[in-house]
Amino acid sequence: MLPTGQVLAFNGADRDEVDAPGVEIPIRRTEMFDPATNKWTTLASAHQPRTYHNTAVLLPDARILVGGHAPISTLYAKDMTVMQGVTAPNDGRDPSFEIYSPPYLFWGPQPVIHSAPDRIDYGGTLTVTTDQPAANIDSVVLVRNPRSPTSSTLTSATSSCG
């Protein structure tokens, strides 16, 4: 889930890789679901084909780190790509990463945070100082970023519209 409440879906395959691994065709397009409109929108495509065991993590600067690809051996036999350039690369793991910039990063200038506490206690008060007066800020989103995910989805967000 993004700080906007929208959801991004990255990569994948045109069929279930567990049923017939190594014969899937990678889907590189990124899609965004907007629960406010109940619609999917196609966004920029990924550079790497990532069909299986990939992950996406929301970064502190609101971009998204996408990485991984650890396929099942082709037809459970050996690691090979069936049709080079068509089917997903199945001849090994892909340790590369891509950084994705979601559309909200291009909606105009964002307030600059001058000061904020490193942490707050449950039920505590949070004061944030920015370069903008509070009247100019439409909403604030607090994002919890895990320090060391092993399997991850976009992290949770809490917003306050004001």
FENHU-V916348 format. One record per run of one state. SS is the DSSP state (a for helix, b for strand, c for the rest). FROM is the first residue (numbers start at 0). LEN is the number of residues. Records with the same first field share a line. If there is no record, write none. Layout:
SS = FROM-LEN + FROM-LEN
This chain:
c = 0-6 + 9-3 + 13-11 + 26-2 + 34-4 + 45-9 + 58-5 + 67-6 + 74-3 + 78-8 + 87-9 + 100-2 + 106-6 + 115-13 + 130-3 + 136-2 + 143-13 + 161-1
b = 6-3 + 12-1 + 24-2 + 28-6 + 38-7 + 54-4 + 63-4 + 73-1 + 77-1 + 86-1 + 96-4 + 112-3 + 128-2 + 138-5 + 156-5
a = 102-4 + 133-3
